[in-house]
Amino acid sequence: MDRFYVTTPIYYVNAEPHIGHAYTTIVADVMNRFQKLMGRKTFFLTGTDEHGDKIVQAAEDAGVDPKSYADRISAMFRQTWPQLNVSNDHFIRTTDPEHMKTVQYILQKVHDSGDIYFSTYKGLYCVGCERFYTEKELVEGKCPDHEKEPVEREEANYFFRMSKYQDWLLEHIQSNEGFIRPERYRNEVLSFLKEPLEDLCISRPKERLSWGIPLPFDDRYVTYVWFDALINYVSAIGYPDGPLFHEFWPVAQHTIAKDILKPHGIYWPTMARAAGFPPFQHLNVHGYWRTEGGKMSKSHGTVVRPLDLAPLYGVDAFRYFLLREMVFGLDANFSEEALVQRLNSDLANDLGNLFSRTTGMTDRYFQGKIPPFGSEPDELDRSLETQMEATLDQWRTEMPRLAFHKTLMAVWECINAANKYVDHAAPWNLAKDPGQLPKLQTVLRTLLEINKVVAVLISPFMPDTSEKMLQRLGIEKGALDLRLEEDGKWGTLKAGMPVHKGEPLFPRIQREEPKGGKPPKGAGKPGSSRDAAPKPAPAEKDESISFDLFKQVDLRAGIVKQAEKVPKSDRLLRLIVDIGEERQVVAGIAQTHSPEELVGRQVIVVANLQRAKIMGVESHGMVLAVKDGDTLKLVTTESPVSPGLKVT
Ligand SMILES: [Zn+2]
C-alpha cells in the first residue's frame, strides 16, 4: 500500500495536555515519519473533542461560556504539538462546522436505514449532576461528585441498534488479525463480545445538555459525545465524497490509550458498518505511563510535570525516552531519573560519542574531508555493513508492528558495534604509519557511512538530531524529506566533501548538585581540574549513591603516551593518554611520579569529566590515584588491557 493514514484520539478539552496525550501523539508522529521515509503518501490527524456536559461544567467553573473555554484548551493542544516536533497535517475540532455537518449527515443516514430508534432509558440519575451514571462510575453506590445515591429515572432517548452488528463485528475481528493490536486488547474486545451487546443511547435532551450537535431528525435532542467524537476520523478527510476519504480511509490506523478501547473497538466499527462504510484498518492500543497523579516528585521535594521535561532536556531526548522505554501496549514508569539515565548513556555516551569520534578523527586525519574507501574492506569492516543491513530489515518489519523499543535496540546495537570497531581498528595507530593510509581511509569511511545510516534510521524518533548529523556529514535535507531508498544506502557519501565536527550532539547531564556548600580546600583528587566540583553530600544520613548515578561516571582504561611537567608548577604533569582516543589530562602527580616512568603505564581515566583549564593547560579527563600519606599510587588494572575499555 503506498498510502498511510494515522490518527490520535481527539483530546477532550476538560484538561490540559499531559504525558499520556504526548505519548499517543508522538507515537502517531513516529509512525507518520516512518511511512514517509518509506516513500508513502501520508495523512496525520489530531484534534480536540469539545462537546458534552463535562465541558459545560469546566467552563462554568472557569466562569466562561463553553465555546470560549473550548477555544482556550484546544489552543493549548494545538500549541503543544509543534513544540514536540509533531508533524500532523490537520487539527480537527468537533466544533468545526464541517465536522458538525458530517455528524448530522451520518445520524440522518443511520436513522433513515432504521438503526436509530426512540425509546425510554432507565438508569441511575444524579439530580445534582443532572446526568445518568453507570454502576461502574459510582463510588460505593454514590455519585462521586455529590456523594449522594442516585435515583432511578426514566428518560426518552434515541438509541443506536448496536446489537444488530455484534455477530458481524465478532466475525470481522476474528478474520482480521491485527484489526485491534497488540493481541491483549483484541482479546479484551473479544471477551466483551461474549456478552450480548446492548444498544447504545446516543442522545441527550437539550433541557439537560445544550452543548452538543442537534439531532437532525429531532431538535429537542443533541447527540451523545461518542457519536460526535468518533466521526472526526472521517469528517476530517471529507466523508462521504472527498478525494482524501477515498484515498486514505482504506488505510486508516487509529492510535489510542487503553482507556478508550471500548468506544473505538466496538462503537466505532459498528457505527461505520451501519453508515455503510468499512471500519478502520488497525486500532493500535497502548498502555499507561505511571506517574503520581500526572506529576512526578523529585527527591528534593519539588514536583515537575513530565511535559516540562521536554524543553529542559531537549525534545529529541524526551521523544527517544518515551519510545525506547515503553513496550507498546504495556504500562511503563515515567521518571526524570530514567530519562536522564537514557540521555547520558544511550544518547551522550553511545550515539554522541560515536558521532564525535568519527567526525573528530575525520577532522584530524583527513582535514575534515570524507575519505574514499582506500583499501578493500576486510572482514571487520564488512561486519558493520552486514549488521546494518540486518538492522534495516528488522526496522522495516518491526516499525509497522509498533515495536519501537526493539527497533531502537537494534539500531543501538549497531552504534555499540561501531564504537567497538573504533577501539579494535585503532585509527590513531594507523595514522602513525603512512603505509597504512588506505586502511585508515577505509576505517573512517566505514564509520562515516554507519553514522549516516544511523542518522536516517533515527529520523522518525529524533528528527532534529537526524538533521543535525546529516548536515554535518554534508547532507542538507529536512527529516521529512528523507527517503530510505536513497538516503539510507551504504556507501553513497561523496569522497572529498567536508564534514563538520560541531558541538556534542547530547551534552551529558550532571544532576547531583553540591549540597554541603563549598568543598574543603585541597579536597580535589590528584589530577582533578575541578576544585569546585560537586562533592558527595556531607555525612548526614545515607551516603550511598544509586547504581544509576555511579553508571553516569564513564571510567576507561588508558595508556599514557606522553608526559611532561607543566611549566611553573611543581605538582602538575601534562599527560597524553590513549583511552580509545587521545586525551590531554593534567594530573597533580609530579611530586611522586617522573614523566619518564609514566609513559606506557596503564591508568584509569574518568572520561566524561568536563573540560577545564589548569594553569592555562586544557585538561579533559582525570587520572585516578589513591592517596597514601604523602604519596600517590596510580589506580591500574590487574593485567594489561586495550585502551578505551570501560570499567564496569
Ligand atoms: Zn452528582
Residues whose N, C-alpha, C, O or C-beta is under 5 A from the ligand:
A	BS01	ZN	C126 G128 C129 C143 D145 H146
